[in-house]
């Protein structure tokens, strides 16, 4: 008999994946600063995507910052993941914020 507490596939809650949205705010001169580090940054994100950790990532077209959607166990884990990026080490991101997000699962 199925566990009464476990959501069934027909249950809308079973279709939601809890993930983290991490926003990075760029330094005023980030577009210039990032040039020599961008390949390293993008390669790392691609590896994390291929490992299933990063779901989506990209920059805001106004040049103000970026958004990365990640699978992590906590807000701190999501922030730590992004703190390990060359953009933090080189001062390209000057602030990181993380928010919990309920994502509609693929194939739901």
C-alpha positions in Angstrom: 0.0 0.0 0.0 1.4 3.4 -0.9 2.6 5.8 1.9 -0.3 8.2 2.5 2.1 11.1 3.1 3.9 10.6 -0.2 2.4 12.7 -3.0 1.1 10.8 -6.0 2.2 11.7 -9.5 -1.3 13.2 -10.0 -0.7 15.5 -7.0 0.3 19.0 -8.2 2.9 19.2 -5.4 4.7 16.1 -6.9 5.4 18.2 -10.0 7.4 20.9 -8.1 11.1 20.8 -7.5 12.6 23.0 -4.8 15.6 24.8 -6.2 17.5 28.1 -5.5 17.7 31.2 -7.6 21.1 32.9 -7.1 21.4 36.5 -8.4 24.8 38.1 -8.7 25.1 41.9 -8.9 27.8 43.1 -11.2 30.4 45.7 -10.2 30.0 49.0 -12.2 32.9 48.0 -14.5 32.0 44.3 -14.6 31.6 44.2 -18.4 35.3 45.2 -18.8 36.5 43.2 -15.8 34.9 39.9 -16.9 36.6 39.7 -20.3 39.7 37.8 -19.2 37.7 35.5 -16.8 34.5 34.9 -18.8 35.7 31.6 -20.4 36.6 30.1 -17.0 33.3 31.2 -15.6 31.3 29.8 -18.4 33.2 26.5 -18.5 32.6 26.0 -14.8 28.9 26.7 -15.2 28.7 24.2 -18.1 30.4 21.5 -16.0 27.9 22.2 -13.2 25.0 22.1 -15.7 26.3 18.8 -17.1 26.5 17.4 -13.5 22.8 18.4 -12.9 23.6 21.1 -10.4 23.0 24.2 -12.5 19.6 24.2 -14.2 19.8 27.6 -16.0 22.2 30.5 -16.0 22.5 33.8 -17.8 23.1 37.5 -17.5 20.6 40.3 -17.5 20.7 42.2 -20.8 21.0 45.5 -19.0 24.4 44.5 -17.6 23.3 44.7 -14.0 24.0 41.1 -13.0 23.1 37.5 -13.6 20.8 34.7 -12.5 21.6 31.1 -11.9 19.1 28.4 -10.9 20.8 25.6 -8.9 20.0 22.4 -7.1 21.3 22.8 -3.5 20.3 21.6 0.0 20.1 25.0 1.5 20.5 28.8 0.8 24.0 28.7 2.2 25.0 25.7 0.0 23.6 27.6 -3.1 25.6 30.7 -2.1 28.7 28.7 -1.4 28.5 27.2 -4.9 28.5 30.6 -6.5 31.1 32.0 -4.1 33.5 29.5 -5.5 33.3 31.2 -8.9 36.0 33.4 -10.6 33.5 36.2 -10.8 33.5 36.6 -7.0 37.3 36.2 -6.7 37.9 38.9 -9.3 35.3 41.4 -8.0 33.0 41.0 -11.0 30.1 40.0 -8.7 29.8 42.4 -5.8 26.8 40.8 -4.1 25.1 37.4 -4.2 21.5 36.7 -3.1 19.6 33.4 -3.0 15.9 32.7 -2.9 14.0 29.4 -2.7 12.0 28.7 -5.9 9.4 26.0 -6.7 10.2 24.9 -10.2 7.9 22.9 -12.4 9.7 19.6 -13.1 10.7 18.6 -16.5 8.3 15.9 -17.9 5.6 16.8 -15.4 
